[in-house]
Amino acid sequence: MLLTKLHLVNFRNYIEEEFSFHPKVNIILGENAAGKTSILEALSLFSLGTSVLATNDREMIQDGKLFLRVTVEQSNLSKDTLEFILLIQQPQKCKYCIPQEINKNETQYLKGETYRTRKLIRINKKPIKQAEQLANFYQLIAIWADEIKIINEGPLERRKYFDYCIAQLYPYFIHLMRNYNKLLSLRNIILKKGNLKDGELLVWSKQLADVGSKVIVYRKKYLSELIPLIKYIINFLQFDNFSLEINYIALSEKNLPSEEQSIKETFLSKLLASQIEERKKGYTLWGPHKDCFELILQGKSLKKYGSAGEKKLVLIILKLAHILLSEKVKQWLPIILLDDFLNHLDKENIEKLLAFLKTKGQLFITHTENSPSFKIFPEVKFFYVSNGKLYKTELVKNEYI
């Protein structure tokens, strides 16, 4: 799949702008806060129907505007057009500003979000009911400048990262996580209310263990497929003496069996054994929402002992392995976004990574200035942006190195 066009209206600092893309390599140049990352963020909206950079949807709408629209066009056989429309409630009113592009029949598909916004996603002018439907049309993998937080911060960030990766490849996982979080919330409400009927908590515990065990199976399956590809990437890029391990601590056990029934029984037994403590605290103490992913480099915790360069390199290795797994599972090349990823890497590693990526999908790279490393690409389209405006494009052909 390839993207041919992007059209932005009221998105971040872009009032209205259109970009026509190169089928291979697109490099977006500009100063900090010029709007480079916003372009990649707009493209990423169609991965799972949400932004991984925004705290809430509302912040993506330009100040003073009541809606945004992002449209991408693909050059696949059906030439699909995907639209992401976000509406904001008008101040002191109980209705939303509905653009003319949305007809009355489509308002039923508007999805509610926090901060009084509504979202509509359309494929070829037809609204979709669930974001997981996008997986059949769009596969995108991004390396974000601030994504190093999955290494530097706590277990929640790593859970979110790996769950996002799994959801990209296996859309049913989105449904599972939605059900698990709903059951978890309801069980916590039951725990907080105090006066429980006989057997009431057991009913919810069984349901939570049933769905939660499936979540754990998906996580273990993903890692079992990813780890061999990580080793392949390390060898292919000739990172000598570079040993990376991922430990998944599920239900506080490092070596939990992979069979779903066994996991379900272990999960339920832990819930039953901790009922008294859970009633005192008012929340669930066991489950996938408490699990942990540990990244171990050279036998030591990457979070504690890794340098900035090592952490960046590990993040990129995880992404490259995910790209290979995506190609294997989806049977097509993904769109690849690289947001200021050249920082903290030396010239040799940059060129190794670019050489690997140039055959793995359509590339979108942001950077503050042109780099000699970009000459590794036979042909590149440059986009120069400033203050939310595209002021220049340039197609450059390079000789093979």
Residue pairs with C-beta under 8 A, 6 or more apart in sequence:
1 74
1 75
1 76
1 137
1 138
1 139
1 332
1 333
1 334
1 335
1 362
2 21
2 23
2 74
2 75
2 76
2 335
2 362
3 21
3 43
3 72
3 73
3 74
3 75
3 335
3 362
4 20
4 21
4 23
4 73
4 74
4 75
5 18
5 19
5 20
5 21
5 71
5 72
5 73
6 18
6 19
6 21
6 39
6 42
6 43
6 70
6 71
6 72
6 73
7 16
7 17
7 18
7 19
7 69
7 70
7 71
7 72
8 14
8 16
8 17
8 18
8 39
8 42
8 68
8 69
8 70
9 15
9 16
9 67
9 68
9 69
9 70
10 16
10 61
10 62
10 65
10 67
10 68
10 69
11 38
11 42
11 60
11 61
11 62
11 68
11 69
11 70
12 35
12 38
12 41
12 42
12 60
12 62
12 388
13 35
13 38
13 62
13 387
13 388
14 35
14 38
14 62
14 388
14 389
15 62
15 388
17 388
17 389
17 390
18 390
19 39
19 383
19 390
20 393
21 362
21 364
21 381
22 379
22 380
22 381
22 395
23 75
23 362
24 358
24 362
24 363
24 377
24 378
24 379
24 380
25 358
25 362
25 363
25 365
25 377
25 379
25 380
25 381
26 362
26 363
26 364
26 365
26 380
26 381
26 383
27 364
27 365
27 366
27 367
27 370
27 374
27 380
27 381
27 382
27 383
28 36
28 39
28 40
28 364
28 365
28 366
28 367
28 382
28 383
28 385
29 36
29 366
29 367
29 368
29 369
29 370
29 382
29 383
29 384
29 385
30 36
30 366
30 368
30 384
30 385
30 386
31 368
31 386
32 368
34 385
34 386
34 387
34 388
35 385
35 386
35 387
35 388
35 389
36 339
36 340
36 366
36 367
36 385
37 53
37 144
37 145
37 339
37 340
37 366
38 388
39 364
39 366
39 383
39 385
40 142
40 144
40 337
40 339
40 364
40 366
41 51
41 53
41 54
41 60
42 70
42 72
42 84
43 72
43 140
43 335
43 337
43 364
44 51
44 52
44 53
44 140
44 142
44 337
45 51
45 70
45 84
46 72
46 82
46 84
46 121
46 134
46 137
46 138
46 140
47 134
47 138
47 139
47 140
47 142
47 168
48 131
48 132
48 134
48 135
48 164
48 167
48 168
48 174
49 84
49 119
49 121
49 131
49 134
50 57
50 131
51 57
51 60
52 142
52 144
52 164
53 144
53 146
54 60
56 113
56 114
56 115
56 117
57 86
57 113
57 114
57 115
57 117
57 119
58 86
58 88
58 113
58 114
58 115
58 116
58 117
60 68
60 86
61 67
61 68
61 86
61 88
61 117
62 68
65 88
66 87
66 88
66 90
66 96
66 97
67 85
67 86
67 87
67 88
67 97
67 99
68 85
68 86
69 83
69 84
69 85
69 86
69 99
69 101
70 83
70 84
70 85
71 81
71 82
71 83
71 84
72 81
72 82
73 79
73 80
73 81
74 80
74 81
74 82
74 137
78 124
80 123
80 124
80 137
81 123
81 124
81 125
82 121
82 122
82 123
82 134
82 137
82 138
83 101
83 120
83 121
83 122
83 123
83 125
84 119
84 120
84 121
85 99
85 101
85 102
85 119
85 120
85 121
85 122
86 117
86 118
86 119
86 120
87 96
87 97
87 98
87 99
87 110
87 117
87 118
87 119
87 120
88 96
88 97
88 116
88 117
89 95
89 96
89 116
89 117
90 96
90 97
96 110
96 118
98 107
102 120
106 120
106 122
106 127
109 120
109 127
109 128
109 129
110 118
110 119
110 120
111 118
111 119
111 120
112 118
113 119
120 127
121 127
121 128
121 131
121 134
122 128
123 133
123 134
123 137
128 134
130 174
131 174
132 167
132 171
132 172
132 174
132 175
133 171
135 168
135 171
138 335
139 168
139 326
139 330
139 332
139 334
139 335
140 168
140 334
140 335
140 336
140 337
141 168
141 319
141 322
141 323
141 326
141 334
141 335
141 336
141 337
141 361
142 336
142 337
142 338
142 339
143 315
143 316
143 319
143 337
143 338
143 339
143 341
144 337
144 339
145 339
145 340
145 341
145 343
147 161
147 315
148 308
148 311
148 312
148 315
149 157
150 157
150 158
150 160
150 161
150 315
151 158
151 295
151 302
151 303
151 306
151 311
151 314
151 315
152 303
152 311
155 291
155 292
155 293
158 292
158 293
158 295
159 288
159 289
159 291
159 292
159 293
162 219
162 222
162 223
162 293
163 173
163 177
163 219
165 222
165 322
166 173
166 218
166 219
166 222
167 173
167 174
167 177
168 326
169 222
169 325
169 326
169 329
169 330
170 218
170 222
170 329
173 215
173 218
176 211
176 214
176 215
176 218
177 215
179 211
180 208
180 211
180 212
180 215
180 287
180 288
180 289
181 289
183 204
183 207
183 208
183 211
184 208
184 284
184 287
184 289
186 204
187 201
187 204
187 205
187 208
187 284
188 282
188 283
188 284
190 196
190 200
190 201
190 204
191 201
191 278
191 279
191 281
191 282
191 283
191 284
192 282
192 283
194 279
196 279
201 275
202 272
205 268
205 271
205 272
206 268
208 267
208 271
208 284
208 287
209 264
209 267
209 268
209 271
210 264
212 264
212 267
212 287
212 288
213 260
213 261
213 263
213 264
213 267
214 260
215 288
216 250
216 251
216 256
216 263
216 267
216 288
216 291
217 258
217 260
217 263
219 248
219 250
219 288
219 291
220 248
220 250
220 256
220 258
221 258
223 246
223 248
224 258
225 325
225 328
226 246
226 318
226 321
226 322
226 325
227 246
229 321
229 324
229 325
230 244
230 246
230 317
230 318
230 321
232 321
232 324
233 317
233 320
233 321
233 324
233 356
234 242
234 244
234 317
236 356
237 349
237 352
237 353
237 356
238 352
239 313
239 317
241 298
242 297
242 298
243 297
243 298
243 299
244 295
244 296
244 297
244 314
244 317
245 294
245 295
245 296
245 297
246 293
246 294
246 295
246 296
247 254
247 293
247 294
247 296
248 254
248 291
248 292
248 293
248 294
249 291
249 292
249 293
249 294
250 256
250 263
250 288
250 291
251 263
251 266
251 267
251 270
251 286
251 287
251 291
252 286
252 290
253 266
256 263
256 266
257 263
257 266
267 286
267 287
270 285
270 286
271 278
271 284
271 286
274 285
274 286
277 285
278 284
278 285
294 301
295 301
295 302
295 303
295 314
296 302
297 305
297 306
297 310
297 314
300 306
302 310
302 311
302 314
306 314
308 344
309 344
309 345
309 346
312 341
312 343
312 344
312 345
313 345
313 349
316 341
316 345
316 353
320 353
320 356
320 357
323 334
323 336
323 357
323 360
323 361
324 360
326 334
327 333
327 334
327 360
333 360
333 361
333 362
334 360
334 361
335 361
335 362
335 364
336 357
336 360
336 361
336 362
336 363
336 364
337 364
338 357
338 363
338 364
338 365
338 366
339 366
340 366
340 367
340 368
341 353
341 365
342 350
342 367
342 371
342 373
345 353
347 373
350 371
350 373
351 373
351 376
354 373
354 374
354 376
354 377
355 376
357 363
358 376
358 377
365 374
370 382
374 380
374 398
375 398
375 399
375 401
376 398
376 401
377 398
378 397
378 398
378 400
379 395
379 396
379 397
379 398
380 395
380 396
380 398
381 393
381 394
381 395
381 396
382 392
382 393
382 394
382 395
382 396
383 390
383 392
383 393
384 390
384 391
384 392
384 393
384 394
385 391
